[in-house]
Amino acid sequence: MKTHTKVAVIGGGIAGCSTLYHLTREGWSDVVLIERDELTSGTTWHSAAQVTNFGMNQTMVGLKSHSIALYKTLRDDPDYPVGYHHGDGGIRLANTEAQMQGYRHFASMARGMGVTFEVIDAAECARRHPLISTENLLGGLWDGEDGDIDPAQLCQALAFHARRAGAEIYRHTPVTALTQRADDTWTVHTDKGEIDADIVVNACGYRVNELGAMMGVHHPVASMEHQYFVTEDIPAIAAAGHRMPLLRCPISDYYARQEKGGLLVGFYEQACRTWGLDGISPDFSNDLCPDDLDRVMDVLEGAFERMPVLAEVGIKRVVNGPITYTIDGAPLVGPIPGRRNAFCIIGLRAGLGEGGGHGWLLAQQIVHGEACHDTWAIDPRRFTGHANVELTALKAIEDYRNEFRFHFPHEHRPAGRPAKTTPLTPLLAAEGAEFTVVNGWERVDYIKPDPDFHPTLGFDFDETFGVVAAEVRNLSKGVGLCEVNGFNRIEITGTDRHAFLNRMICGAVTRRDGRVGLGYLLNPHGMVKSEATVANLPASDRGPARVWYGSAAASEYHDMDWLRQHLRADEDVRIRSLTNDQTSLVLAGPRARDVLSACARGDWSREAFPWLSVREAYVGFAPATILGVSFSGELAYEIHIPNASLHAAYLALREAGAAHGLKLFGARAVESMRLEMGFLHWKADLLTEFDPFETGLDRFVKLDKGDFLGQSALVRRHAEGPRKKLVTLRIDSKTAPAHGGASLMRNGKVVGTVTSGAWGHRVAMNLAYAFVEPGLSAQGSTMMLDLCGNMVGAEVIAPAPYDPEFARMRS
């Protein structure tokens, strides 16, 4: 073995082989892969190995498209060809109109990534797949690129090409320990000696947490037993004269693809079973779990009804092996939270089909610091302290039972809830709150009009439309109260705190005590990394002079890692998280000042406490830190309360608000109002694929202020001009909002992609944000939106149609 390498990839399945291969393609040849046994001896070897373009977001579609293109290249490589049945086609079935509408949305989303899906009716499904019945069938989604690949050949081919580019692979070399050195590089201990690595990658499949324990971390990954069988030859397949398309059936929870002259049929049964939670035998390699067809009989009956030929054919072999899941079903690909120079590519439940793309995006992150697509959908830091293996197992069971049933907008399934709550959660529930989930936190979505209120899941405006309208109306004419839990709150102290933030933020940094500013952090490529509220608090009995850095709840680990990563040894800066110690209450509306004045001592007039001020105070007797900021466009106060005093502060506000008609509001009302104000959401509208000028944040950039992270790259990008521009759109539909990922069309060509959409109740408009071609970014430009298969008009309008001068929030 080498004694030193730039990257040590640990694990020799599709994840590790793809990462190693793509590292060499990004120009790094001093890389190694370490495997405890043989390549593909974990989950990879028994994979059903389906390769589809279908994904729940554009990042997933993009990485799957890369996988398909790569696999076609490897298939045709004369030096090491791979068995790949590409282009057999695949159908995802549907028996409800809501599912069909969802497929139309996914077809719109995929079009923006250069992928074509067809939505077909039941008769066409049967024509393309002559083995299925159309009983209880409306139609399906057709992916013409669908196919399957030989798992072992694929991984061996990736390894072959990586070796040829200079990489080394050490098989039968178990890793026994990992030690992080003072310079944050790693020593990888194996039974054959040690190797020092600048960077380590955990690609250990179902053994992910064995390696994680060596780093002092745990990963939210759990394994499920998954069974499929292979049938004897089926005469109808031979008679068809073409390979059978792949079939995925959410109606009966199974899939089927052709395997030689028969079918490979896999099951997602309700009586499913987790695997390996209490440890995995070191001898479990190239191994399977015991067959257990009895537990899939209910699914098998549905498969017989959909494909009657299955009842007439014998079974050649049964495979029951572990596959890995995460909390939300998407993999964990990227930096390991809280660890320097450590990455992972784990939780790949569909590893063979999309592993080529995952390794591609990870290699880009390792080599360049960022990938070509925004990778938040697969970022390991999207889960925080609540993400233990026990919670993951509950969500894995739920996901397994719903494998082919996509999540509808606003759908939050019940397993693993509630993961994070505050003292107010039961009080708000008693008042009729319906909760959404943000980074595990139970956050109020809206207040139900009655306990039996259950809106229809779908892509149209639903029964909450009037409920949200009433919440917005009350707030805009009176006063409303909302709990915003989980808000990312980082305290920064030390004499160099402002200098540190000044080089992290691309615009002006507010330094004056008692004042608040908004800033944007860039990556080294000049792209938008994070958004932060910066509040300056003077020294008091609650602490020294300090800055509160506030950002989206989901960014808790992401932003902390980013800030700590860029601290310099000679800087007097200390950083600590207050995120889980305090909760925010938002008091908003033209009567908000009256309510606050009634329960908090001090002068809260516009002159004494203007917009963008911060002050320590007491709400009732509860200590509070109050910011004059607004996400709604109305006069508003963000009131931060220690959790121990949260109940008391809530009661004081409710009592003071009674005389002013105070009512509760939720996240859906906030979404409507922030679109009316031109305010952006992190990882919906603020993406690493675009720079601040493309995102419309010109007023938050000062290129001449001195050195800041990403400055030189941003100067170059600005000189080159924008590739896309973020715009506000008015959508010509009263039946459905625009959904993230939907394509905007002009003259038959995709010209933009929606990032957010909702009805603006105060301006009576269907609003959306979208990145569009620069030539179409001027006000009055028109295009067509593919809204779940319906082409509707979209017009660029001025940002902030409700109050473009921000007069109401300054009042």
N, C-alpha and C positions, 0 to 999 in steps of 0.2 A: 504494500500500500504506500501511497504518497504519505509524507508527513505533514503537508500543508496543501490546502485547496481554497479556492475562492468560495465555492458553494458545495456543501454536502447535502444531497437529497437523500432522505432516509425513507425507504419503501420502494419496492420494485413492481408495483402494479401500474395500471394505466396512469394514475396521478403522477407517480414518480418518473416513469419513463417519458411521459409527455413534457414534464417540467424540464428534465435533463435535455431532451431533444431541443426544446424551444430556447433554452439558455444558450445552446451552441448556435442556434439560428440568430440570436441577438448579439452574437460576437464573443461570447465567453466560452473558451475551451477548457480553462482550468477548473473543471467541475467534475464531481464524482457522484455516483449513486451507490448506496450501501443497502443491501438486502439480506435479511436474516436467513432466507432460504433460497429458493429459485425465483426468478422473475415470474410474475403472475400467479404466485402460489396462495394468494389471499382470496379476495372476492372476485378478482378479475377473471380467473380461469373458468368459472362457472356462470359468467354473465350471459344473459340472453342477448346482449350486444346489439340492441336496436339503435339505429342512428336516425334521428328525426330533426327537423328544423324547428319544431314547435317549442315556444318558450313563453313564459308569462310576462316578460318585459323585453325591451329591445336589446339589452345587454345579453340576455340569455339567447335570443335569436342570433345575435351577432357571433357569439362564441360557438354556437352549434353550426352556423354556416361555415365558420372557419374549420371546424372539425370535418365537415363533409368535404370541403375543398382539399384539406390535407389528406384525408383518407383516399380520395380519388387519385391524388398524386402518388401515394404509397402503393395503391393497387396497381398502378401502371409503371412502377419503377422496375426496370429490368434486373437490377442487382438484388432486390429483396422484395418481390411482389407480395401483396397481401390479398387474401380472399375477402372481397367486399361486394356484396349484392347491393349496388346503388341503383336508385330509381325504380324500385319495385312499386313505390307509392304506398301511402298509408292513409287510413280513414279513422277519425275519431267520431264515434257515433253520438247521436243525441235523440232523446225522446221528449224533450220539452222545448217550447219556443224560446224560453230564457237561455237554454244552452246554445241554441242556434244563434241567438243574438250575440252571445259571448263569442262564438266562433267568428261571426262577422267582424267583431271588434278586433280579434286577434289577427284576422286577415288584413285589416286596415293597418294595424301596428307593424306587422311583418313587412308590409309593402315598403315602409320607410327604410328597411334594412336590406332592400333588394331581394326579398323573398316573396314568392307568390304562393298563396294558399287559395283553394277553391272551396266555397260553401256549396254543397250539393244536396239534392233531395234524396229520399229513401230509395226511389227507383234507380237513381244513378249509383247510389251506394251498392245496390245489388248487381247492377250491370258490371261495375268494376270489380266486385268481389262476389263471384257466383256461388260461394258456399254459404252466404248468409240469408236469413229470413228478414223480411221487412215488417214483421209483426211488431207493433208498438214502437215504430221507428219513424222519426221525422226526417232525418238526414244526417249529415256529418261534415267534417272538415277534412279536405283532401290535401295531403302534402306529397307532391310528386317526387320529391327528393328522398323520401323515406327508404330505409333499407336496413341491412344488418351486416356485421363484420365479424371476422374471426378474431377473438380476443387475444389469443396467444401470438398469432402472427402479427397483429398490430403492434403489440408491445415489443416483440422481438425486432420488428422493423424500426421502430423508434430508437431502440437501443443500438441497433446496427449503425444507423446514421449518426447518432450522437457519438459513438465510439470513433467513427470515421472522421468526425470533426474535432477529435481530441479528448473527449470525455472518457472517464474510466468508470467501470462498474465492478463492484466487489460483491459477489454472491456468497452465500453461506457465511455471512459475517454479521452476527447479531450485535447490535449496539447495546452496551451494558450500562452506560452512563453518559451524561452531558454535563460539562462544566463551563460556565461562562466566565471569561477572564476579565481582568480589570479594564481592558480596552473594548469590552463588549463583543469580542470575538469568542469563538467556542472551541472547546476541545471535545471531540467525539471519541469516546472510549469504546473499543470493540474487543472481542475475544482474540483478535489478531493484532492488536496494538492500538495506538492513538493516532488521530489525524486532527490537526488544527484547521478550523474552517472559519473564514470571515463571516459566513452566513450559513445557517442551517434551515432545512425545509422538512417539516413533518408531513410525510405522504404515506402514513402508516395504515390507512384503511381502517379495519375494525380494531386494530391495535393502537389507534390514535392516542388513547389516554395512557397507555403504557409509556410511550415516549413523552407525552405531556407531563407525566409525573416527574420525569427526569429533568424537566425545565421548571418544575414548581407551578405548573398551570393545569387546569382541566378544561376540556373542550366539550361544548354541548353537542355531543355526537352519541347516538345510540344505534344499536343494530337490531334488525328485525329478521326473523326467518322468512325466507321467500321460496315458494315452491313453483316449479313448472314441470310439465312432462312433455315427452316427445312421442308422437304417435307412430304407428305403422304407416306404410305408404297408403295414400288415398287415391283411388282411381280417378276421381273427379279433378284432382290437381293435374295429373298427367294429361287428362283430356282437355284441360283448359287451354293448353298451348302457350301459356305465359306464366310467370311466377305470380303467386298470390300476393296481393297487397297486404301490408301489415294492418292489423285491426286492434283498436283500443276501445274498450266498451265500458263507459261509466254506468251503463244500465245494469250490467251483470258483473262488473268488477273483474274483468279478465282481459288478457291480450292474446293475440295469436299471430304467428308469422310462419312462413314456410320454412321447413327444415328438411332438405333433400326432397324426398317424395311425400313427406307427411307434414305435420304441423307441430310447432312448439307452442304450447299453450300455458300461460302463466296466470296466477291467481292472486287477488288481493282480498282475502277472506275477512269477514268480520271477526271471526274467532282467531285473530292473529296472535303472534307470540314474539316477545322481545328475546334477545339472545346476548349472552356474554356480559350482562350487567354486573355479575358477581365475580368476574374474572374469566380469562380464556386460557385454556391449557397451552403450554408452550409447544406441545406436540400437534396442535391443530394447524395443519398446513396442507394445502392441496386436499382439503377434507370437506365433508358435508355433514349436515345434521340428519338425524333419522327421518325417513319418509313419514308423512302423516297426512295422507289424502283424505282421511275421514273429516278433518276440519275444513276442507274446501268443498264438501259435497253441496252445500247450498249455492256456492258460486258456480260449481260445475253444472248444476241443474239449469241455471240461467244461460250458461255457455251452450248447453245442449239445445235450448230453445232458439238461440240466435244462430247456431251452426249445427243443424241436425246431424250432419255427417259425423260429428264427434261421437255420437251414441253408437255408431256402427263400426268403429275402428278400435284396434287394440293399442295398448301403451307399450312402447319399447323400453323407456327408462324414465325414472323420476329423479329430479334434482331438488334438493332442499338446502339452501345455503344462506349465509348471513349477508345482508346489504345494509349500508349505513344511512342514517337520517339525521337531520338537524331539527331545530325547533320549528322552522318555517319551511322545511323541505328543500331549500336551496343550499348549495354547498358553502363551505368556509374556505375562501381562497384569498390570501393576502397576508398582511402583517398580523402576528400574534399579539394580542393586547398586552401591554405592560412589559414586553420583552424587546430588546434591541436586536437587530440582525437576525430575527427569527420569523419565519413565514410558515404557512400551512396550506395544504391543498387536500381537504378532508371532507367527509360527509357527502361524497359523490354517489348518491343513490342511483343515478343514471350515468355512471362513470364512463363506460365505453362509448356511449353515444355522444357525450359532450366533453370527454376528458381532453381531447385534442385542443379544444378552445380554452378550457380552464388552464392547462399548462402554458398556453400561449399568453393569456392575460397575466398569469403569475410571473412568467419570465420577464415580461415587460416591466412589471412593478419592481422586480428585483434589480434589473439592469438600469432602468431609466427613472425609477421612482414613481411612475404612473403608467397606466395602460391607455390604449387608444380609446377605449370606451370607459365611461364612468362605471366603476366596479362596486358601488355601494351595495347593490343587490346581492353580492356574494362576499362582502367584506366580513371578516371574522369579528370586527368590532361593532357590528350592528346589534349584537347581544351583549348585555353587561352582567352585573352581579347576580341577577336572578337566574342566569342560564346554567343550571346544574344538569347533571345527567338524568336525575329523577324527573325533572320537568320535561327534558327532551324526550324521555321514554313515553310520557303521556302524549306529547304532541306527535311523536313518531307513530304511535298506534292510531291516532286520529287521522294522520295523513295517509297512512297505509290503507285504512278503510275507505279513504276518499281519493285514491291515487289518480283517477282520471276525472275527478270533479274539480274544476277550477274554482278559485274563490271569486265570488261576485263582489262588486264595489260595496264597501261598508259591511262586508260579511266578516264576522269574528267568531270563529268556532269555539266551543266551550271548554275543551280540554286545557288543563293547565291554568285555569283562571280561578281566582285572581292571583296573579304573581306578585304585583306590587300595589299597595294601597296606602292611604293616609288616614288619619283619624276622621276625616270627613266622608270617606267612602260610604259607610253605612248610613250616614245622615242624608247624603245626596241620593242614595238609592231609595230611602224612605220618602223622599220628595218626588220620586218618579224618574230619576235619572236613568237613561240608557247609556251604557258605557262603550267607548271605543278603547283600543289598546295602543299605547305609544311606548315603545321600549319596555314592554311589560307592565307599564303603569295603567291602571284603570282610570281613564279620563272621561269626563262627561261629554257625550256626543250631542245629546239634546234631552229635553225633559218631555217624557211621554204624557200625552193628554189623559190617558187612563191606563190601568195596569195591564189590560189585554191588548194594548196597541202593539202590533207586529207588522211592520212595513214589508212589502214584497221585495224580495231580492231580485235585482235585475239591473239593466244598464239605462233604464229610463228614469225620469224623475219619479219618485215614489211618494207614499203617503206622508212622508216627513216634510214635504214641500211647505205646506201651510203651517206646520209646527215651527219650522225654522224661520219662516217669514214673520211669525208673531214674535219670536225671540228677538229678531233684528229690529222689528218695529218698536218694541218696548224699549230696547236699548237706545235706539237713535232718537227717541222722543222723551225718554225718561232716564232710567238707570238700570244696569244689569250687573250681575256678579257671576264670575266663573272661576273655578279652580283650575290652575295650570300646574299639575304636578310633574315631577321629573325634570323640570327646566334645568338645563346644565349650568351650574353655577360654580365658577372657579375663582378662588381668592388668590390674588397676586400681591405680594408684599416685597419690600426691599427698595433701596434707593435707586436701583436701576430699572424699576418696573416699567416706567414710561418709555425709557430708551429701548428696552426689550420689545415692548408692544409696537413701538414705532418702526422697528425693522421687520416685524412680523406682518404688519398691516399696510396695505398699499395706499392708504389715504391719510388724512390728518388724524392725529390721536389726541383726544381731549385730555388735558392735563389738570385743568382747574378743579379744585375740590368742589363737590356738590353738583358737578355737571356730568351729563351722560352723552355718549356719542355712539355712532354705528360704524363699524369697520369691516373690511373684507380681507381675508388672508388668502394668499396665492401659493401655489406650488412652484417649484423651480422653473416650470415651463410657462409661467405666467397665467395659469388657469385658476379659476375660483376653487379654493379649497374649503373655506369655512366663512361663516358670517358670525360676527360677535357684537353684542352690546357691551360697551365699556363704561362702567360707572365709577367715578372717583369719590371715595369716602374718606373724610378727614379722620385723624386719630380721635378716639373717644374711649369711654370705658368699655366698649365692645371690642376694641382692637386697635392696632397701629394704623397709620395712614395706609390705605390699601386700594386696590382696584378690584372690582367685581367684573369678571368676564362671564357674560351670559350667552348661551347659544342653545340650539335645538336639543330637546331631550334625547333624541337618538344619537347625538354626537358625543355623549359622555366620555367614552373611551377614546374615540377618534381624536377629539380636540385635546384631551389631556396628553395623549401620546405625542401629538404634533408639537405642542408647546414644550414639553419636556425634551423632546428630541433636539430642539433648536436652542436650548439654554447653553450659554457659554460658561466655562469654568470660572472666568474672571468677573462674572456678573453677580451683583448682589440682588438676586431674585429668588423668591421662594413661592412655590405653587402648592396649593392644596384644594381638594374638592369639597364643596359644601352641598353638592347636588342632592344627596340623600338625607341631609340634615334639615333642609328647609323646603317649604312649598310656597308657591305664588298664588295669590288671589288677585284677579283682575277686576277692578271696579271701573265701569265704563258707561258713558252717556252724559248728556248735558247737565244732569243733576248729580253727577259723581262727586263734584266738589262739595255740594251740600251734605251728602252722606258722609264723606270723609271728615268734614269739619265737625260733624255732630258726634263723632266717636274718637277723634284724635286731636289732642291739644296742639296748638300752634296756628300760625297764619298760613292758610292754604290758598290764598288769593292768587290770581294770575301774576301779580307783581312780586309777591313773596316766594312763590313756587312756580315759576314758569315751566313751560314744556321743556323736556330734556333736563330736568333737575333730579337730584337724588338727596334724600334726607333720612336720617334715623329718627324714629318716633315711637309712639305707642298707639296701638289700635285697641281702645279700651285699656286694659292693662297688659296686653300682649306686645312684647317688643317687635318692632317692624322696621324694615328698610323699604322705603317707598320711592319708586321711580315714576316720573311723569313721562311715560311713553305710551304709545298706542299702536295696536295691530289692527284695530277696527276702523280707524279714521275718526273716531269720536274722542272727546275729552276722556282721558283714561289714566288710571293709576295701577301700576304693577306693585303689589304689596307682598313683600317676602317675609315669611313668618317662620320661626323655628317650629318644627313639627310638634314639640311639646306644648306650644301655645296656640296651635292652629285652630283648635276647636273654640277657644275663647275669642280669638280674633274674628272667626266666622260669626259667632253669636252677636258680637258687638256690631258688626257690619249689618247683619240682618235686622237687628233692633233699630239701628240708626236709619236703615233704608225703608223701614215700614211706612214712614210718613211720606216717602217719595215714590212709592210704587215699585220698589226694587224687586226684580225677578231674576231667576237664574237663567243663564244661557250656556250653550255648549260649543263644541268644536266645529259643528257644521255651520253654525251661525258665523263663527270666526272665519271659516273658509270663504263663505260668501262675501263677507265684508272686506277681507284682505285683498281679494281679486278686484273689488271696486276701487281699492286704493293703490293698486300697483305694487303691493308688497309681495315678496317672494318667499317661497319655502325652500329650505335646504334639502337637497337631493330630490326635489321635484323640479324646481326651476333653476336652482343653483348647482351646477354640475361641473365636474373637472374637465369636461369636453369643450368648455367655452371660457373665454377670458372675460374680464369685467366689462370691457367695451362692447363685446358681443351680447352680454347679458343686460346691457342698459344701465350699468352702474358707473357711468362716466363721472358723476359728481362725487363719487367716493374714491377717485384715483388722483394722486398727485405724483406725476412722473418725476418732477424736479425736486422732490422734498429731501432727497438724499437716499442712501442705499436702503432697499427693503427686499425681502425675499421674493424672487421672481421678477425683479425690476428689469434686468437686461433682456430677458425673454419677452416681457410684456412690451418693451420699447420696440423690439423687432416685429412682434405681432401687430402692434398698432400701426407701424409703417406699412406693413403688407396689406392692411385692411381686413375687414371682417369676412368670415366664411358664412356665418349666419347671424341673424339678429333676433333678439327676443322682443316680441310684440304683444300687445293686447288686442284680442279679437272680439267682435260681436258676432255671435253665431245665430243663424236664421233657423232656429228650432225652439219650439215651446214644449217639446215632449221629452227631450233627453239632454244631459250635459255632454260636453266634450270630455273624453277620457284620455288620460295620459298615454302617449304613444300613438294616438290616432294620426293618420296621415292627412296632410293638406295637399290638394291636387290643383294643377292648372295645365290645361291642354294635354291631359293624359299623363302628366309627369308629377312625381312627388316633389313638392317645393317647400315642405316644412313638416314639423312634428309637434303635436300638442304636448305640453308639460303638465298643465293643470286646467281644470274647468269647473264651473259651478254657476248657478243662477245668482245674479246680483239683485237682491230684493229691493234695495233702496233706489236703484236706477232702472229697475224692470228690464234687465238685459240678461241674455244668456252669454256669459263671459268665458274667455279662455286665454291662457298664455301659450305661446308657441315660438319655437325657433324656426325662422323662415329665411329664404334666400334674401340677401341684402336688397336686391332690386324690388322686392315686394314688401319692404318694411315701412314704407311711407304711409301716413294716414290716408285712408281712402282706397288703398290697394285691396283687391278682392281675389278670392280663390274659393275652392270648394273643399269642404271637410267631408271625409269618408266617416260618417257617424254610424257605426254598426251596419255598414252596407248601404246606407242612404246618403246620397250626395246632397249636402245642404250648403248654402252660401255662408261665407265667412268674410268679414271686412275688418281691416286694421283700423283701430280707433286710438285716440290719445290715451296714454296711461292715466290711471286714477280718475275715471269718469265721475265718481261721486263728489270728490272735493280735491281738484288738482292743486289748489294752493295750500292745502293742509290747514285751512283756517279753523275748522271745527276742533281739531285736536290741540290747537294752540290757544283756544278760547279760555 
